[in-house]
Amino acid sequence: MKKSILYQLYFEMLHAFSKFTMVNADTTTREHAEHSESMQYFFVKSILLLISFCLLFLNGEIAKAQKETHPAVYKINRKVEIPVTLGLFGASFVGFEYLRNKPQLSYEEVIQLQPSDIWWFDRPATEQDVSFRHKAHDISDFFLNSSVALPAILTLDKNIRKDWLNLLILYAESQSVNTDFYLLNASFILRTRPFNYHPEVPVEDKLATETRNSFFSGHVSTSATASFFIAKIFSDYYPELGNKKYWLYTAAIIPPFLVGYYRFKAMKHFPTDVLTGLFVGATAGILIPEFHRIKRKDTGLTFVPFSGRYSGLKMSYTF
C-alpha cells in the first residue's frame, strides 16, 4: 500500500515538472522560451534525478529486510565517483551559460541561408509545418522528461533495488558524462538549426540566441542515456537472458525515437543530429555501467587447443 502511494506521488510530480517545461504562449514570449530552453531542460533533469534518488532511497530501505540472493554486479568507489559526478554536473552549469552566449546569426547571414545548400538526407528538416513547430517542441520536452525518470522502474525488481545507491551513482554519472559531451560539441560546433532555413519562420526567431546549437541533439542523447541504461542494467543482472537481452535494447530505442521525431518536427534538429544524439546517449548509458561491471571469471578472450581429425586453436570471447 505504501509503495503504491509512493509511485502515485512520484508520477504526479513527474507530470507537474513535465508541464513546467511546456511554455505557455499567453504568458511567456516565444523568444524568452528559446533563450531559456537549455537551462529549463537541465533544471528539470536535475530535479527528476533528485526525485529518483528519494524514490530509490525509500525502496532501498524496504529492501534491507529482504534476503540478498543476487551477487554484486557493479563495483563503485563512492568516495571518488560521487564528488567526480557532482563536479561534472557543476561543469554543466558553466557549459550551459557558455552555450547561451554563442555567436548568433546576423541578418546578412540569415538571408543567405538556402535549403539547397544542405545535404539531401537532412533537408526535410527545413520543410516541416511551421504552425506545428512550437507544439512539437513541447511534446519533445514531455517525452524527454518522462525518459529521464524511466530508470526508476528498475526499483520494481528486488535484486536490483538492493543496490539502489550504486545504481543511482551510475545513472547520475552516465547522464553527467552525456551532458558534458553534448555541451563540448554544441559549444564549439556552429550548426544552424533547420527552422532558420524556412521562409515562414519570423526573422526575429532566426536572430535569437541558441539558433546555432543544432549539432547534436542533447534531448535525444539524454533520453537514450536513460533508456539504454535500463536495458544495460537489467541484462547485467540477468545474464541468463542470453540473446533475449537484445529485445531490451530494441525497446530502448523507442523513447529517444519519440523525442527525436518531435525535435525533427519542431525544426530544431536535422536527422543526423538526432542519430548522433542517439549514438552518444546509448554509448553513455551502456559504457559507464560496463566500465564498473564486475567481470565474471568466464568472461574475456580465451584460447582452447583441440585435436582429432583436425588440429587447431579455438578462440572465443565472452562478454
C-alpha positions in Angstrom: 0.0 0.0 0.0 2.8 2.3 1.0 4.7 1.6 -2.2 1.7 2.2 -4.4 1.1 5.6 -2.8 4.8 6.4 -3.3 4.7 5.6 -7.0 1.5 7.6 -7.5 3.1 10.6 -5.9 6.2 10.2 -8.0 4.4 10.2 -11.3 2.2 13.1 -10.2 5.4 15.1 -9.6 6.8 13.9 -12.9 3.6 15.2 -14.7 3.9 18.5 -12.9 7.6 19.0 -13.9 6.7 18.0 -17.5 4.1 20.7 -17.6 6.7 23.2 -16.3 8.7 22.9 -19.4 5.8 23.5 -21.7 5.9 27.2 -22.3 2.5 29.0 -22.2 2.3 31.3 -25.2 -0.2 33.5 -23.4 2.2 34.4 -20.5 5.7 34.0 -21.9 7.1 35.2 -25.2 8.4 32.5 -27.6 11.7 34.4 -27.7 12.1 34.0 -24.0 11.3 30.3 -24.3 14.1 29.9 -26.9 16.6 31.6 -24.6 15.7 29.6 -21.5 15.3 26.2 -23.2 18.6 24.8 -22.3 18.5 25.9 -18.7 14.9 24.6 -18.2 15.9 21.3 -19.7 18.9 21.0 -17.4 17.0 22.1 -14.3 14.1 19.6 -14.9 16.6 16.8 -15.5 18.4 17.6 -12.2 15.1 17.8 -10.2 13.9 14.5 -11.6 17.3 12.9 -10.7 16.6 14.1 -7.1 13.1 12.7 -7.1 14.5 9.4 -8.4 17.0 9.5 -5.5 14.3 9.8 -2.9 12.2 7.0 -4.5 15.2 4.7 -4.7 16.1 5.5 -1.1 12.7 4.6 0.3 12.6 1.4 -1.7 16.2 0.6 -0.7 15.2 0.8 2.9 12.4 -1.7 2.3 14.8 -4.0 0.5 17.1 -4.1 3.5 14.8 -6.6 5.2 14.9 -8.9 2.2 17.4 -11.8 1.8 20.1 -11.0 -0.6 20.2 -13.7 -3.2 22.0 -11.9 -6.1 25.8 -11.3 -6.2 27.1 -7.8 -6.6 27.2 -6.7 -10.3 29.0 -3.4 -10.2 31.9 -2.0 -8.2 31.6 1.6 -7.2 34.2 3.7 -5.4 31.8 6.2 -3.8 34.5 8.3 -2.2 35.8 9.1 -5.7 32.8 8.9 -8.0 30.3 10.9 -6.0 32.4 14.1 -6.0 33.5 13.5 -9.6 29.9 13.2 -10.7 28.9 16.3 -8.8 31.8 18.1 -10.4 30.7 17.0 -13.9 27.2 18.4 -13.2 28.7 21.6 -11.9 30.6 21.9 -15.1 27.3 21.6 -16.9 26.1 24.8 -15.4 29.1 26.6 -16.7 28.7 24.9 -20.1 25.1 25.9 -20.5 25.9 29.5 -19.7 28.7 29.5 -22.3 26.3 27.9 -24.8 23.8 30.7 -24.4 26.5 33.2 -25.3 27.5 31.6 -28.5 27.6 34.0 -31.5 24.2 34.3 -33.1 23.3 34.8 -36.7 23.4 38.2 -38.3 20.7 39.4 -40.6 23.1 39.1 -43.5 23.8 35.5 -42.7 20.1 34.7 -42.3 19.0 36.0 -45.7 21.8 34.0 -47.3 20.7 30.6 -45.9 19.4 28.3 -48.6 17.9 24.8 -48.1 19.6 23.7 -51.3 23.0 24.0 -49.5 22.0 21.2 -47.1 22.7 17.5 -47.7 19.6 15.8 -49.2 19.3 13.5 -46.2 19.0 16.4 -43.8 17.0 18.8 -46.0 13.5 17.5 -45.0 14.0 19.1 -41.5 13.8 22.5 -43.1 10.4 21.7 -44.8 8.2 20.9 -41.8 5.0 22.6 -40.8 5.8 25.9 -39.2 2.4 26.1 -37.4 3.2 22.8 -35.6 6.8 23.5 -34.6 6.1 25.0 -31.1 3.7 22.2 -30.2 6.2 19.7 -31.4 8.8 21.4 -29.2 6.6 21.0 -26.1 5.8 17.4 -26.9 9.5 16.6 -27.2 10.1 18.1 -23.8 7.4 15.9 -22.3 8.9 12.8 -23.7 12.4 13.9 -22.6 11.3 14.5 -19.0 9.5 11.2 -18.9 12.6 9.4 -20.3 14.8 10.8 -17.6 12.7 9.3 -14.9 12.4 5.9 -16.6 15.2 4.2 -14.6 13.0 4.4 -11.5 11.2 1.3 -12.9 14.3 -0.7 -12.1 13.3 -0.5 -8.4 10.4 -2.8 -9.1 13.0 -5.7 -9.1 14.2 -6.6 -5.6 17.6 -7.8 -6.8 18.3 -4.5 -8.5 16.6 -2.5 -5.8 19.1 -3.6 -3.1 21.9 -1.8 -5.0 19.9 1.4 -5.3 22.7 3.8 -4.3 25.3 2.3 -6.6 22.9 2.4 -9.5 21.9 5.9 -8.7 25.6 6.9 -8.8 26.0 5.1 -12.1 22.9 6.8 -13.6 24.0 10.2 -12.5 27.5 9.6 -13.8 26.1 8.4 -17.2 23.9 11.5 -17.5 26.7 13.9 -16.5 29.1 12.4 -19.0 26.5 12.6 -21.7 25.6 16.2 -20.8 29.2 17.4 -20.7 30.0 15.7 -24.0 26.9 17.4 -25.6 28.0 20.8 -24.2 31.5 20.3 -25.5 30.2 19.7 -29.0 27.4 22.2 -29.1 29.6 25.0 -27.7 32.2 24.8 -30.5 30.3 23.4 -33.4 28.2 26.2 -35.1 25.4 24.3 -36.9 22.4 26.4 -37.7 19.0 24.9 -36.7 16.7 23.8 -39.5 14.0 26.4 -38.8 16.4 29.2 -39.9 16.1 27.9 -43.4 12.3 28.1 -43.6 10.9 31.3 -45.2 7.8 31.4 -43.0 9.6 31.5 -39.7 9.8 35.1 -38.3 13.1 36.8 -38.7 13.3 37.7 -35.0 13.3 34.0 -34.2 16.2 33.4 -36.6 18.2 36.3 -35.0 17.7 35.0 -31.4 20.3 33.2 -29.4 20.7 29.4 -29.4 20.0 29.2 -33.1 23.3 27.6 -33.9 23.1 24.6 -31.4 21.8 22.1 -33.9 24.6 19.5 -33.5 23.9 17.3 -31.8 20.5 16.7 -30.1 21.0 16.9 -26.4 17.4 16.0 -25.9 17.8 12.7 -27.8 21.1 11.8 -26.2 19.7 12.4 -22.7 16.7 10.2 -23.4 18.9 7.5 -25.0 21.2 7.5 -22.0 18.2 6.8 -19.7 16.6 4.0 -21.8 19.8 2.2 -22.7 20.9 2.4 -19.1 17.8 0.4 -18.1 18.5 -2.2 -20.8 22.1 -2.5 -19.7 21.4 -2.8 -16.0 18.7 -5.4 -16.4 20.7 -7.5 -18.8 23.7 -7.4 -16.5 21.7 -8.5 -13.5 20.1 -11.3 -15.5 22.8 -12.6 -17.9 20.8 -15.8 -18.3 18.6 -13.8 -20.7 21.2 -14.6 -23.4 20.2 -13.2 -26.8 16.8 -12.1 -25.5 18.5 -9.1 -24.0 18.6 -7.6 -27.4 14.8 -7.1 -27.2 15.5 -4.8 -24.3 18.0 -2.8 -26.4 15.4 -2.7 -29.2 12.8 -1.3 -26.8 15.4 1.2 -25.6 15.3 2.9 -29.0 11.6 3.9 -28.5 12.0 6.8 -26.0 14.8 8.6 -27.9 13.0 7.9 -31.2 9.9 9.8 -29.9 12.0 12.6 -28.6 14.0 12.8 -31.9 10.9 12.7 -34.1 9.3 15.7 -32.4 12.6 17.6 -32.3 12.7 17.0 -36.1 9.1 18.2 -36.4 9.9 21.3 -34.3 12.7 22.0 -36.8 15.2 22.0 -34.0 17.5 19.3 -35.4 18.5 17.6 -38.6 18.2 13.8 -38.9 22.0 13.5 -38.5 21.8 15.5 -35.2 19.1 13.1 -33.9 21.1 10.0 -35.0 24.3 11.3 -33.4 22.4 12.1 -30.2 21.0 8.5 -30.2 24.5 7.1 -30.6 26.1 9.3 -28.0 23.4 8.6 -25.4 23.3 4.9 -26.0 27.1 4.8 -25.6 27.0 6.6 -22.3 24.1 4.5 -21.0 25.9 1.3 -21.8 29.6 2.0 -21.3 29.5 3.7 -17.9 27.9 0.7 -16.3 30.1 -1.6 -18.3 33.3 0.1 -17.0 32.1 -0.6 -13.5 30.8 -4.2 -14.0 32.4 -6.9 -12.0 33.7 -9.3 -14.6 32.9 -13.0 -14.2 35.8 -15.4 -14.3 34.4 -16.9 -17.5 34.5 -13.6 -19.4 37.1 -12.4 -21.8 39.3 -13.8 -24.5 40.1 -17.5 -24.3 42.1 -19.9 -26.4 41.4 -23.6 -26.4 43.6 -26.1 -28.4 41.8 -29.0 -30.0 42.9 -32.1 -32.0 41.3 -35.1 -33.7 40.6 -35.2 -37.4 41.8 -31.6 -37.5 44.1 -29.8 -35.1 44.0 -26.2 -34.2 43.2 -23.4 -31.7 39.7 -22.3 -30.8 39.4 -18.6 -29.9 36.3 -17.3 -28.1 35.3 -14.0 -26.4 32.6 -13.9 -23.8 31.1 -10.6 -22.6 
